[in-house]
Amino acid sequence: MPYLTTGLFDNTAVAGVRPSSTLAVKIANDDTSTVVIQIEGFYQTGATKVKYVEEFFTLAAGEVALRNYFVQFDAFEFQFFVNSEAVQVSVWGKDSTGNLTAAHRAVAREVNPF
């Protein structure tokens, strides 16, 4: 079962404004059968990583899921547990007005296995 991670993203506020307020997640099932997806989201406070998102769902063959998560933290990380190598995950940060932020971008080939 592939385990994928964004790694820890720094989202420290500059002049009171964080680079990203939400994280858009796109998951595509390029497999020929239904897959199971688990998403876990964490924020970091000091040396402690705290889970604040846990979602389970299935994705039919050829289907795409779009999710948006609150990320108003100094640092955050998302992990994806999928039961197929054919699942593609990409993430993009969005600022408070909904614009994409390149600082928090990870396309499918950049989401790291762990």
Biopython code that builds the backbone (N, CA, C, O; Angstrom):
import numpy as np
from Bio.PDB.StructureBuilder import StructureBuilder

atoms = [
    (1, "MET", "N", (0.841, -1.174, 0.000)),
    (1, "MET", "CA", (0.000, 0.000, 0.000)),
    (1, "MET", "C", (0.888, 1.239, 0.000)),
    (1, "MET", "O", (1.672, 1.423, 0.931)),
    (2, "PRO", "N", (0.786, 2.102, -1.025)),
    (2, "PRO", "CA", (1.601, 3.316, -1.065)),
    (2, "PRO", "C", (1.196, 4.319, 0.021)),
    (2, "PRO", "O", (0.011, 4.545, 0.271)),
    (3, "TYR", "N", (2.196, 4.906, 0.649)),
    (3, "TYR", "CA", (2.009, 5.977, 1.619)),
    (3, "TYR", "C", (2.704, 7.200, 1.031)),
    (3, "TYR", "O", (3.891, 7.146, 0.709)),
    (4, "LEU", "N", (1.981, 8.286, 0.891)),
    (4, "LEU", "CA", (2.523, 9.488, 0.284)),
    (4, "LEU", "C", (2.433, 10.639, 1.275)),
    (4, "LEU", "O", (1.526, 10.677, 2.106)),
    (5, "THR", "N", (3.370, 11.576, 1.191)),
    (5, "THR", "CA", (3.345, 12.732, 2.079)),
    (5, "THR", "C", (3.748, 13.996, 1.325)),
    (5, "THR", "O", (4.535, 13.956, 0.379)),
    (6, "THR", "N", (3.192, 15.108, 1.767)),
    (6, "THR", "CA", (3.608, 16.403, 1.221)),
    (6, "THR", "C", (4.912, 16.847, 1.849)),
    (6, "THR", "O", (5.595, 17.724, 1.321)),
    (7, "GLY", "N", (5.262, 16.238, 2.985)),
    (7, "GLY", "CA", (6.336, 16.775, 3.794)),
    (7, "GLY", "C", (5.792, 17.970, 4.553)),
    (7, "GLY", "O", (4.662, 18.393, 4.311)),
    (8, "LEU", "N", (6.565, 18.509, 5.450)),
    (8, "LEU", "CA", (6.118, 19.620, 6.282)),
    (8, "LEU", "C", (6.243, 20.925, 5.500)),
    (8, "LEU", "O", (7.330, 21.280, 5.046)),
    (9, "PHE", "N", (5.133, 21.634, 5.347)),
    (9, "PHE", "CA", (5.113, 22.937, 4.680)),
    (9, "PHE", "C", (5.182, 24.038, 5.736)),
    (9, "PHE", "O", (4.426, 24.013, 6.707)),
    (10, "ASP", "N", (6.078, 24.996, 5.554)),
    (10, "ASP", "CA", (6.139, 26.175, 6.402)),
    (10, "ASP", "C", (5.072, 27.154, 5.908)),
    (10, "ASP", "O", (5.015, 27.461, 4.717)),
    (11, "ASN", "N", (4.230, 27.644, 6.817)),
    (11, "ASN", "CA", (3.147, 28.552, 6.461)),
    (11, "ASN", "C", (3.111, 29.737, 7.442)),
    (11, "ASN", "O", (2.043, 30.230, 7.803)),
    (12, "THR", "N", (4.293, 30.175, 7.856)),
    (12, "THR", "CA", (4.408, 31.261, 8.826)),
    (12, "THR", "C", (3.863, 32.557, 8.232)),
    (12, "THR", "O", (4.140, 32.889, 7.079)),
    (13, "ALA", "N", (3.097, 33.271, 9.024)),
    (13, "ALA", "CA", (2.515, 34.543, 8.582)),
    (13, "ALA", "C", (3.598, 35.596, 8.371)),
    (13, "ALA", "O", (4.553, 35.682, 9.142)),
    (14, "VAL", "N", (3.438, 36.391, 7.324)),
    (14, "VAL", "CA", (4.304, 37.529, 7.039)),
    (14, "VAL", "C", (3.411, 38.760, 7.071)),
    (14, "VAL", "O", (2.441, 38.839, 6.317)),
    (15, "ALA", "N", (3.726, 39.722, 7.935)),
    (15, "ALA", "CA", (2.901, 40.918, 8.131)),
    (15, "ALA", "C", (1.458, 40.530, 8.452)),
    (15, "ALA", "O", (0.513, 41.187, 8.016)),
    (16, "GLY", "N", (1.305, 39.443, 9.230)),
    (16, "GLY", "CA", (-0.019, 39.002, 9.660)),
    (16, "GLY", "C", (-0.800, 38.178, 8.661)),
    (16, "GLY", "O", (-1.945, 37.814, 8.927)),
    (17, "VAL", "N", (-0.202, 37.872, 7.507)),
    (17, "VAL", "CA", (-0.908, 37.129, 6.456)),
    (17, "VAL", "C", (-0.142, 35.846, 6.143)),
    (17, "VAL", "O", (1.054, 35.884, 5.853)),
    (18, "ARG", "N", (-0.830, 34.723, 6.203)),
    (18, "ARG", "CA", (-0.209, 33.436, 5.862)),
    (18, "ARG", "C", (-0.223, 33.243, 4.345)),
    (18, "ARG", "O", (-1.163, 33.679, 3.681)),
    (19, "PRO", "N", (0.806, 32.597, 3.787)),
    (19, "PRO", "CA", (0.805, 32.325, 2.349)),
    (19, "PRO", "C", (-0.427, 31.533, 1.911)),
    (19, "PRO", "O", (-1.018, 31.829, 0.873)),
    (20, "SER", "N", (-0.816, 30.523, 2.704)),
    (20, "SER", "CA", (-1.973, 29.696, 2.347)),
    (20, "SER", "C", (-2.957, 29.638, 3.503)),
    (20, "SER", "O", (-2.572, 29.491, 4.663)),
    (21, "SER", "N", (-4.242, 29.756, 3.160)),
    (21, "SER", "CA", (-5.285, 29.590, 4.173)),
    (21, "SER", "C", (-6.022, 28.273, 3.981)),
    (21, "SER", "O", (-6.593, 27.735, 4.929)),
    (22, "THR", "N", (-6.012, 27.747, 2.752)),
    (22, "THR", "CA", (-6.594, 26.429, 2.484)),
    (22, "THR", "C", (-5.651, 25.632, 1.596)),
    (22, "THR", "O", (-4.788, 26.191, 0.919)),
    (23, "LEU", "N", (-5.833, 24.315, 1.612)),
    (23, "LEU", "CA", (-5.058, 23.420, 0.756)),
    (23, "LEU", "C", (-6.034, 22.654, -0.120)),
    (23, "LEU", "O", (-6.912, 21.952, 0.382)),
    (24, "ALA", "N", (-5.877, 22.790, -1.426)),
    (24, "ALA", "CA", (-6.702, 22.058, -2.387)),
    (24, "ALA", "C", (-5.989, 20.749, -2.719)),
    (24, "ALA", "O", (-4.809, 20.751, -3.070)),
    (25, "VAL", "N", (-6.704, 19.641, -2.606)),
    (25, "VAL", "CA", (-6.147, 18.314, -2.867)),
    (25, "VAL", "C", (-6.914, 17.690, -4.018)),
    (25, "VAL", "O", (-8.145, 17.672, -4.019)),
    (26, "LYS", "N", (-6.183, 17.178, -4.999)),
    (26, "LYS", "CA", (-6.785, 16.469, -6.132)),
    (26, "LYS", "C", (-6.234, 15.047, -6.132)),
    (26, "LYS", "O", (-5.020, 14.842, -6.142)),
    (27, "ILE", "N", (-7.129, 14.075, -6.122)),
    (27, "ILE", "CA", (-6.739, 12.666, -6.136)),
    (27, "ILE", "C", (-7.402, 12.015, -7.347)),
    (27, "ILE", "O", (-8.626, 12.039, -7.475)),
    (28, "ALA", "N", (-6.603, 11.438, -8.224)),
    (28, "ALA", "CA", (-7.113, 10.795, -9.435)),
    (28, "ALA", "C", (-6.827, 9.304, -9.373)),
    (28, "ALA", "O", (-5.701, 8.886, -9.103)),
    (29, "ASN", "N", (-7.850, 8.512, -9.624)),
    (29, "ASN", "CA", (-7.690, 7.062, -9.658)),
    (29, "ASN", "C", (-7.517, 6.619, -11.105)),
    (29, "ASN", "O", (-8.495, 6.514, -11.846)),
    (30, "ASP", "N", (-6.285, 6.361, -11.507)),
    (30, "ASP", "CA", (-5.981, 5.901, -12.857)),
    (30, "ASP", "C", (-5.975, 4.380, -12.956)),
    (30, "ASP", "O", (-5.565, 3.820, -13.972)),
    (31, "ASP", "N", (-6.426, 3.720, -11.905)),
    (31, "ASP", "CA", (-6.488, 2.251, -11.873)),
    (31, "ASP", "C", (-7.753, 1.769, -12.577)),
    (31, "ASP", "O", (-8.621, 2.571, -12.923)),
    (32, "THR", "N", (-7.854, 0.466, -12.785)),
    (32, "THR", "CA", (-9.033, -0.117, -13.431)),
    (32, "THR", "C", (-10.062, -0.607, -12.419)),
    (32, "THR", "O", (-11.100, -1.145, -12.805)),
    (33, "SER", "N", (-9.792, -0.430, -11.149)),
    (33, "SER", "CA", (-10.735, -0.840, -10.107)),
    (33, "SER", "C", (-10.838, 0.231, -9.026)),
    (33, "SER", "O", (-10.033, 1.161, -8.985)),
    (34, "THR", "N", (-11.818, 0.096, -8.166)),
    (34, "THR", "CA", (-12.030, 1.025, -7.063)),
    (34, "THR", "C", (-10.869, 0.947, -6.077)),
    (34, "THR", "O", (-10.350, -0.134, -5.802)),
    (35, "VAL", "N", (-10.463, 2.110, -5.543)),
    (35, "VAL", "CA", (-9.378, 2.168, -4.573)),
    (35, "VAL", "C", (-9.880, 2.798, -3.272)),
    (35, "VAL", "O", (-10.878, 3.518, -3.249)),
    (36, "VAL", "N", (-9.161, 2.504, -2.201)),
    (36, "VAL", "CA", (-9.463, 3.075, -0.894)),
    (36, "VAL", "C", (-8.440, 4.163, -0.604)),
    (36, "VAL", "O", (-7.241, 3.978, -0.812)),
    (37, "ILE", "N", (-8.932, 5.306, -0.118)),
    (37, "ILE", "CA", (-8.080, 6.463, 0.171)),
    (37, "ILE", "C", (-8.229, 6.827, 1.646)),
    (37, "ILE", "O", (-9.339, 6.841, 2.177)),
    (38, "GLN", "N", (-7.122, 7.119, 2.297)),
    (38, "GLN", "CA", (-7.140, 7.682, 3.639)),
    (38, "GLN", "C", (-6.281, 8.938, 3.601)),
    (38, "GLN", "O", (-5.148, 8.912, 3.121)),
    (39, "ILE", "N", (-6.826, 10.035, 4.108)),
    (39, "ILE", "CA", (-6.097, 11.302, 4.170)),
    (39, "ILE", "C", (-5.952, 11.697, 5.631)),
    (39, "ILE", "O", (-6.920, 11.682, 6.390)),
    (40, "GLU", "N", (-4.733, 12.050, 6.013)),
    (40, "GLU", "CA", (-4.478, 12.567, 7.355)),
    (40, "GLU", "C", (-3.773, 13.910, 7.224)),
    (40, "GLU", "O", (-2.806, 14.048, 6.475)),
    (41, "GLY", "N", (-4.266, 14.890, 7.957)),
    (41, "GLY", "CA", (-3.661, 16.215, 7.965)),
    (41, "GLY", "C", (-3.149, 16.538, 9.358)),
    (41, "GLY", "O", (-3.798, 16.225, 10.356)),
    (42, "PHE", "N", (-1.984, 17.164, 9.419)),
    (42, "PHE", "CA", (-1.337, 17.488, 10.690)),
    (42, "PHE", "C", (-0.906, 18.946, 10.685)),
    (42, "PHE", "O", (-0.568, 19.501, 9.640)),
    (43, "TYR", "N", (-0.921, 19.555, 11.857)),
    (43, "TYR", "CA", (-0.255, 20.842, 12.020)),
    (43, "TYR", "C", (0.790, 20.667, 13.110)),
    (43, "TYR", "O", (0.665, 19.808, 13.983)),
    (44, "GLN", "N", (1.806, 21.486, 13.043)),
    (44, "GLN", "CA", (2.884, 21.372, 14.010)),
    (44, "GLN", "C", (2.828, 22.553, 14.967)),
    (44, "GLN", "O", (2.705, 23.707, 14.558)),
    (45, "THR", "N", (2.923, 22.231, 16.249)),
    (45, "THR", "CA", (3.006, 23.250, 17.286)),
    (45, "THR", "C", (4.211, 22.902, 18.149)),
    (45, "THR", "O", (4.209, 21.891, 18.852)),
    (46, "GLY", "N", (5.233, 23.737, 18.094)),
    (46, "GLY", "CA", (6.494, 23.413, 18.768)),
    (46, "GLY", "C", (7.082, 22.164, 18.140)),
    (46, "GLY", "O", (7.254, 22.101, 16.923)),
    (47, "ALA", "N", (7.391, 21.172, 18.958)),
    (47, "ALA", "CA", (7.945, 19.907, 18.464)),
    (47, "ALA", "C", (6.875, 18.839, 18.294)),
    (47, "ALA", "O", (7.185, 17.686, 17.993)),
    (48, "THR", "N", (5.603, 19.224, 18.490)),
    (48, "THR", "CA", (4.510, 18.251, 18.446)),
    (48, "THR", "C", (3.720, 18.363, 17.149)),
    (48, "THR", "O", (3.351, 19.460, 16.728)),
    (49, "LYS", "N", (3.464, 17.219, 16.520)),
    (49, "LYS", "CA", (2.631, 17.146, 15.323)),
    (49, "LYS", "C", (1.243, 16.673, 15.763)),
    (49, "LYS", "O", (1.112, 15.620, 16.387)),
    (50, "VAL", "N", (0.210, 17.455, 15.434)),
    (50, "VAL", "CA", (-1.155, 17.183, 15.880)),
    (50, "VAL", "C", (-2.042, 16.853, 14.677)),
    (50, "VAL", "O", (-2.122, 17.630, 13.725)),
    (51, "LYS", "N", (-2.711, 15.685, 14.728)),
    (51, "LYS", "CA", (-3.620, 15.312, 13.640)),
    (51, "LYS", "C", (-4.931, 16.075, 13.789)),
    (51, "LYS", "O", (-5.534, 16.085, 14.861)),
    (52, "TYR", "N", (-5.372, 16.722, 12.692)),
    (52, "TYR", "CA", (-6.644, 17.430, 12.724)),
    (52, "TYR", "C", (-7.565, 17.046, 11.563)),
    (52, "TYR", "O", (-8.717, 17.477, 11.513)),
    (53, "VAL", "N", (-7.055, 16.234, 10.630)),
    (53, "VAL", "CA", (-7.869, 15.724, 9.529)),
    (53, "VAL", "C", (-7.678, 14.226, 9.454)),
    (53, "VAL", "O", (-6.549, 13.736, 9.480)),
    (54, "GLU", "N", (-8.775, 13.497, 9.361)),
    (54, "GLU", "CA", (-8.724, 12.058, 9.075)),
    (54, "GLU", "C", (-9.969, 11.725, 8.262)),
    (54, "GLU", "O", (-11.095, 11.821, 8.750)),
    (55, "GLU", "N", (-9.743, 11.335, 7.026)),
    (55, "GLU", "CA", (-10.849, 11.073, 6.107)),
    (55, "GLU", "C", (-10.592, 9.767, 5.358)),
    (55, "GLU", "O", (-9.482, 9.514, 4.889)),
    (56, "PHE", "N", (-11.625, 8.950, 5.253)),
    (56, "PHE", "CA", (-11.577, 7.696, 4.500)),
    (56, "PHE", "C", (-12.663, 7.738, 3.431)),
    (56, "PHE", "O", (-13.778, 8.191, 3.692)),
    (57, "PHE", "N", (-12.338, 7.266, 2.221)),
    (57, "PHE", "CA", (-13.359, 7.153, 1.177)),
    (57, "PHE", "C", (-12.847, 6.241, 0.075)),
    (57, "PHE", "O", (-11.668, 5.888, 0.043)),
    (58, "THR", "N", (-13.737, 5.868, -0.819)),
    (58, "THR", "CA", (-13.348, 5.065, -1.975)),
    (58, "THR", "C", (-13.474, 5.925, -3.223)),
    (58, "THR", "O", (-14.227, 6.898, -3.266)),
    (59, "LEU", "N", (-12.718, 5.534, -4.229)),
    (59, "LEU", "CA", (-12.699, 6.254, -5.494)),
    (59, "LEU", "C", (-12.797, 5.226, -6.610)),
    (59, "LEU", "O", (-11.933, 4.358, -6.737)),
    (60, "ALA", "N", (-13.838, 5.321, -7.412)),
    (60, "ALA", "CA", (-14.044, 4.377, -8.513)),
    (60, "ALA", "C", (-12.975, 4.571, -9.590)),
    (60, "ALA", "O", (-12.321, 5.612, -9.650)),
    (61, "ALA", "N", (-12.810, 3.567, -10.426)),
    (61, "ALA", "CA", (-11.848, 3.629, -11.529)),
    (61, "ALA", "C", (-12.122, 4.862, -12.389)),
    (61, "ALA", "O", (-13.263, 5.119, -12.773)),
    (62, "GLY", "N", (-11.078, 5.612, -12.683)),
    (62, "GLY", "CA", (-11.199, 6.793, -13.525)),
    (62, "GLY", "C", (-11.783, 8.018, -12.830)),
    (62, "GLY", "O", (-11.908, 9.073, -13.452)),
    (63, "GLU", "N", (-12.139, 7.900, -11.570)),
    (63, "GLU", "CA", (-12.763, 9.006, -10.846)),
    (63, "GLU", "C", (-11.707, 9.945, -10.254)),
    (63, "GLU", "O", (-10.569, 9.549, -10.002)),
    (64, "VAL", "N", (-12.120, 11.201, -10.038)),
    (64, "VAL", "CA", (-11.259, 12.209, -9.434)),
    (64, "VAL", "C", (-11.982, 12.800, -8.235)),
    (64, "VAL", "O", (-13.173, 13.099, -8.313)),
    (65, "ALA", "N", (-11.269, 12.970, -7.121)),
    (65, "ALA", "CA", (-11.830, 13.603, -5.925)),
    (65, "ALA", "C", (-11.104, 14.910, -5.670)),
    (65, "ALA", "O", (-9.881, 14.984, -5.793)),
    (66, "LEU", "N", (-11.851, 15.930, -5.318)),
    (66, "LEU", "CA", (-11.286, 17.226, -4.957)),
    (66, "LEU", "C", (-11.674, 17.521, -3.515)),
    (66, "LEU", "O", (-12.840, 17.390, -3.143)),
    (67, "ARG", "N", (-10.711, 17.914, -2.713)),
    (67, "ARG", "CA", (-10.948, 18.234, -1.309)),
    (67, "ARG", "C", (-10.244, 19.548, -0.984)),
    (67, "ARG", "O", (-9.220, 19.879, -1.583)),
    (68, "ASN", "N", (-10.801, 20.291, -0.033)),
    (68, "ASN", "CA", (-10.197, 21.530, 0.449)),
    (68, "ASN", "C", (-10.102, 21.460, 1.963)),
    (68, "ASN", "O", (-11.066, 21.100, 2.640)),
    (69, "TYR", "N", (-8.930, 21.808, 2.492)),
    (69, "TYR", "CA", (-8.687, 21.732, 3.929)),
    (69, "TYR", "C", (-8.149, 23.056, 4.452)),
    (69, "TYR", "O", (-7.364, 23.727, 3.782)),
    (70, "PHE", "N", (-8.573, 23.420, 5.642)),
    (70, "PHE", "CA", (-8.121, 24.589, 6.369)),
    (70, "PHE", "C", (-6.661, 24.366, 6.773)),
    (70, "PHE", "O", (-6.334, 23.326, 7.344)),
    (71, "VAL", "N", (-5.782, 25.329, 6.485)),
    (71, "VAL", "CA", (-4.361, 25.184, 6.847)),
    (71, "VAL", "C", (-3.793, 26.461, 7.474)),
    (71, "VAL", "O", (-2.639, 26.810, 7.222)),
    (72, "GLN", "N", (-4.572, 27.143, 8.266)),
    (72, "GLN", "CA", (-4.117, 28.375, 8.905)),
    (72, "GLN", "C", (-3.232, 28.061, 10.115)),
    (72, "GLN", "O", (-3.574, 28.389, 11.251)),
    (73, "PHE", "N", (-2.099, 27.425, 9.852)),
    (73, "PHE", "CA", (-1.144, 27.035, 10.887)),
    (73, "PHE", "C", (0.252, 27.471, 10.435)),
    (73, "PHE", "O", (0.469, 27.733, 9.252)),
    (74, "ASP", "N", (1.203, 27.548, 11.381)),
    (74, "ASP", "CA", (2.576, 27.903, 11.027)),
    (74, "ASP", "C", (3.238, 26.823, 10.176)),
    (74, "ASP", "O", (4.086, 27.125, 9.337)),
    (75, "ALA", "N", (2.851, 25.562, 10.389)),
    (75, "ALA", "CA", (3.403, 24.449, 9.607)),
    (75, "ALA", "C", (2.349, 23.347, 9.536)),
    (75, "ALA", "O", (1.627, 23.099, 10.503)),
    (76, "PHE", "N", (2.270, 22.687, 8.372)),
    (76, "PHE", "CA", (1.304, 21.602, 8.208)),
    (76, "PHE", "C", (1.843, 20.548, 7.254)),
    (76, "PHE", "O", (2.748, 20.808, 6.462)),
    (77, "GLU", "N", (1.270, 19.355, 7.345)),
    (77, "GLU", "CA", (1.662, 18.222, 6.498)),
    (77, "GLU", "C", (0.428, 17.373, 6.234)),
    (77, "GLU", "O", (-0.427, 17.221, 7.106)),
    (78, "PHE", "N", (0.338, 16.821, 5.032)),
    (78, "PHE", "CA", (-0.729, 15.880, 4.701)),
    (78, "PHE", "C", (-0.115, 14.565, 4.249)),
    (78, "PHE", "O", (0.881, 14.535, 3.526)),
    (79, "GLN", "N", (-0.741, 13.471, 4.698)),
    (79, "GLN", "CA", (-0.315, 12.124, 4.324)),
    (79, "GLN", "C", (-1.482, 11.417, 3.661)),
    (79, "GLN", "O", (-2.637, 11.599, 4.044)),
    (80, "PHE", "N", (-1.163, 10.607, 2.660)),
    (80, "PHE", "CA", (-2.172, 9.902, 1.873)),
    (80, "PHE", "C", (-1.820, 8.426, 1.849)),
    (80, "PHE", "O", (-0.696, 8.048, 1.518)),
    (81, "PHE", "N", (-2.782, 7.603, 2.200)),
    (81, "PHE", "CA", (-2.623, 6.153, 2.195)),
    (81, "PHE", "C", (-3.558, 5.629, 1.124)),
    (81, "PHE", "O", (-4.772, 5.811, 1.220)),
    (82, "VAL", "N", (-3.016, 4.982, 0.106)),
    (82, "VAL", "CA", (-3.816, 4.485, -1.019)),
    (82, "VAL", "C", (-3.447, 3.029, -1.282)),
    (82, "VAL", "O", (-2.339, 2.599, -0.961)),
    (83, "ASN", "N", (-4.367, 2.275, -1.863)),
    (83, "ASN", "CA", (-4.076, 0.860, -2.086)),
    (83, "ASN", "C", (-3.753, 0.553, -3.541)),
    (83, "ASN", "O", (-3.965, -0.569, -4.003)),
    (84, "SER", "N", (-3.241, 1.547, -4.266)),
    (84, "SER", "CA", (-2.864, 1.330, -5.660)),
    (84, "SER", "C", (-1.760, 2.301, -6.061)),
    (84, "SER", "O", (-1.786, 3.473, -5.687)),
    (85, "GLU", "N", (-0.810, 1.812, -6.812)),
    (85, "GLU", "CA", (0.263, 2.658, -7.355)),
    (85, "GLU", "C", (-0.266, 3.597, -8.435)),
    (85, "GLU", "O", (0.410, 4.559, -8.801)),
    (86, "ALA", "N", (-1.483, 3.325, -8.957)),
    (86, "ALA", "CA", (-2.048, 4.111, -10.053)),
    (86, "ALA", "C", (-2.779, 5.366, -9.575)),
    (86, "ALA", "O", (-3.315, 6.109, -10.396)),
    (87, "VAL", "N", (-2.810, 5.612, -8.282)),
    (87, "VAL", "CA", (-3.458, 6.803, -7.739)),
    (87, "VAL", "C", (-2.477, 7.971, -7.778)),
    (87, "VAL", "O", (-1.330, 7.848, -7.348)),
    (88, "GLN", "N", (-2.946, 9.105, -8.300)),
    (88, "GLN", "CA", (-2.127, 10.314, -8.407)),
    (88, "GLN", "C", (-2.671, 11.369, -7.450)),
    (88, "GLN", "O", (-3.868, 11.654, -7.461)),
    (89, "VAL", "N", (-1.806, 11.949, -6.624)),
    (89, "VAL", "CA", (-2.201, 12.973, -5.649)),
    (89, "VAL", "C", (-1.429, 14.249, -5.949)),
    (89, "VAL", "O", (-0.214, 14.216, -6.143)),
    (90, "SER", "N", (-2.137, 15.375, -5.986)),
    (90, "SER", "CA", (-1.466, 16.669, -6.090)),
    (90, "SER", "C", (-2.143, 17.643, -5.129)),
    (90, "SER", "O", (-3.335, 17.521, -4.848)),
    (91, "VAL", "N", (-1.375, 18.608, -4.629)),
    (91, "VAL", "CA", (-1.893, 19.584, -3.671)),
    (91, "VAL", "C", (-1.439, 20.991, -4.062)),
    (91, "VAL", "O", (-0.355, 21.182, -4.612)),
    (92, "TRP", "N", (-2.291, 21.962, -3.765)),
    (92, "TRP", "CA", (-1.988, 23.372, -4.012)),
    (92, "TRP", "C", (-2.501, 24.188, -2.853)),
    (92, "TRP", "O", (-3.652, 24.023, -2.448)),
    (93, "GLY", "N", (-1.681, 25.064, -2.305)),
    (93, "GLY", "CA", (-2.141, 26.021, -1.312)),
    (93, "GLY", "C", (-2.930, 27.117, -2.004)),
    (93, "GLY", "O", (-2.683, 27.446, -3.164)),
    (94, "LYS", "N", (-3.895, 27.683, -1.261)),
    (94, "LYS", "CA", (-4.668, 28.821, -1.762)),
    (94, "LYS", "C", (-4.646, 29.911, -0.700)),
    (94, "LYS", "O", (-4.759, 29.636, 0.495)),
    (95, "ASP", "N", (-4.499, 31.158, -1.157)),
    (95, "ASP", "CA", (-4.510, 32.270, -0.216)),
    (95, "ASP", "C", (-5.944, 32.598, 0.195)),
    (95, "ASP", "O", (-6.884, 31.918, -0.218)),
    (96, "SER", "N", (-6.109, 33.630, 1.001)),
    (96, "SER", "CA", (-7.425, 33.962, 1.539)),
    (96, "SER", "C", (-8.432, 34.381, 0.474)),
    (96, "SER", "O", (-9.636, 34.359, 0.727)),
    (97, "THR", "N", (-7.963, 34.761, -0.712)),
    (97, "THR", "CA", (-8.884, 35.129, -1.794)),
    (97, "THR", "C", (-9.065, 34.000, -2.810)),
    (97, "THR", "O", (-9.731, 34.179, -3.830)),
    (98, "GLY", "N", (-8.466, 32.833, -2.527)),
    (98, "GLY", "CA", (-8.651, 31.672, -3.393)),
    (98, "GLY", "C", (-7.624, 31.524, -4.496)),
    (98, "GLY", "O", (-7.742, 30.622, -5.326)),
    (99, "ASN", "N", (-6.618, 32.385, -4.528)),
    (99, "ASN", "CA", (-5.561, 32.279, -5.534)),
    (99, "ASN", "C", (-4.574, 31.182, -5.146)),
    (99, "ASN", "O", (-4.264, 31.014, -3.967)),
    (100, "LEU", "N", (-4.077, 30.434, -6.138)),
    (100, "LEU", "CA", (-3.091, 29.392, -5.880)),
    (100, "LEU", "C", (-1.780, 30.008, -5.405)),
    (100, "LEU", "O", (-1.362, 31.056, -5.897)),
    (101, "THR", "N", (-1.132, 29.341, -4.435)),
    (101, "THR", "CA", (0.158, 29.799, -3.935)),
    (101, "THR", "C", (1.208, 28.747, -4.276)),
    (101, "THR", "O", (1.123, 27.600, -3.838)),
    (102, "ALA", "N", (2.182, 29.152, -5.053)),
    (102, "ALA", "CA", (3.227, 28.224, -5.493)),
    (102, "ALA", "C", (4.060, 27.693, -4.335)),
    (102, "ALA", "O", (4.674, 26.633, -4.455)),
    (103, "ALA", "N", (4.092, 28.410, -3.213)),
    (103, "ALA", "CA", (4.898, 27.978, -2.064)),
    (103, "ALA", "C", (4.425, 26.635, -1.509)),
    (103, "ALA", "O", (5.218, 25.894, -0.929)),
    (104, "HIS", "N", (3.159, 26.319, -1.679)),
    (104, "HIS", "CA", (2.596, 25.082, -1.140)),
    (104, "HIS", "C", (2.001, 24.245, -2.270)),
    (104, "HIS", "O", (0.807, 23.946, -2.282)),
    (105, "ARG", "N", (2.847, 23.880, -3.203)),
    (105, "ARG", "CA", (2.436, 23.115, -4.359)),
    (105, "ARG", "C", (3.228, 21.825, -4.402)),
    (105, "ARG", "O", (4.443, 21.818, -4.205)),
    (106, "ALA", "N", (2.528, 20.736, -4.661)),
    (106, "ALA", "CA", (3.203, 19.449, -4.885)),
    (106, "ALA", "C", (2.359, 18.678, -5.892)),
    (106, "ALA", "O", (1.276, 18.192, -5.566)),
    (107, "VAL", "N", (2.864, 18.569, -7.119)),
    (107, "VAL", "CA", (2.154, 17.794, -8.129)),
    (107, "VAL", "C", (2.434, 16.318, -7.906)),
    (107, "VAL", "O", (3.306, 15.960, -7.113)),
    (108, "ALA", "N", (1.705, 15.468, -8.594)),
    (108, "ALA", "CA", (1.729, 14.026, -8.339)),
    (108, "ALA", "C", (3.134, 13.455, -8.228)),
    (108, "ALA", "O", (3.397, 12.668, -7.318)),
    (109, "ARG", "N", (4.021, 13.813, -9.097)),
    (109, "ARG", "CA", (5.370, 13.231, -9.059)),
    (109, "ARG", "C", (6.214, 13.776, -7.919)),
    (109, "ARG", "O", (7.285, 13.244, -7.630)),
    (110, "GLU", "N", (5.730, 14.856, -7.255)),
    (110, "GLU", "CA", (6.478, 15.456, -6.155)),
    (110, "GLU", "C", (5.974, 15.057, -4.781)),
    (110, "GLU", "O", (6.650, 15.308, -3.784)),
    (111, "VAL", "N", (4.784, 14.431, -4.702)),
    (111, "VAL", "CA", (4.283, 13.952, -3.414)),
    (111, "VAL", "C", (5.094, 12.716, -3.077)),
    (111, "VAL", "O", (5.062, 11.729, -3.813)),
    (112, "ASN", "N", (5.808, 12.760, -1.989)),
    (112, "ASN", "CA", (6.849, 11.774, -1.685)),
    (112, "ASN", "C", (6.312, 10.522, -0.989)),
    (112, "ASN", "O", (5.498, 10.618, -0.070)),
    (113, "PRO", "N", (6.768, 9.355, -1.430)),
    (113, "PRO", "CA", (6.464, 8.137, -0.649)),
    (113, "PRO", "C", (7.266, 8.157, 0.647)),
    (113, "PRO", "O", (8.383, 8.672, 0.694)),
    (114, "PHE", "N", (6.684, 7.593, 1.689)),
    (114, "PHE", "CA", (7.435, 7.483, 2.964)),
    (114, "PHE", "C", (7.283, 6.121, 3.553)),
    (114, "PHE", "O", (7.838, 5.842, 4.616)),
]
sb = StructureBuilder()
sb.init_structure("model")
sb.init_model(0)
sb.init_chain("A")
sb.init_seg("    ")
for serial, (resi, resn, name, xyz) in enumerate(atoms, 1):
    if name == "N":
        sb.init_residue(resn, " ", resi, " ")
    sb.init_atom(name, np.array(xyz, "f"), 0.0, 1.0, " ", f" {name:<3s}", serial, name[0])
structure = sb.get_structure()
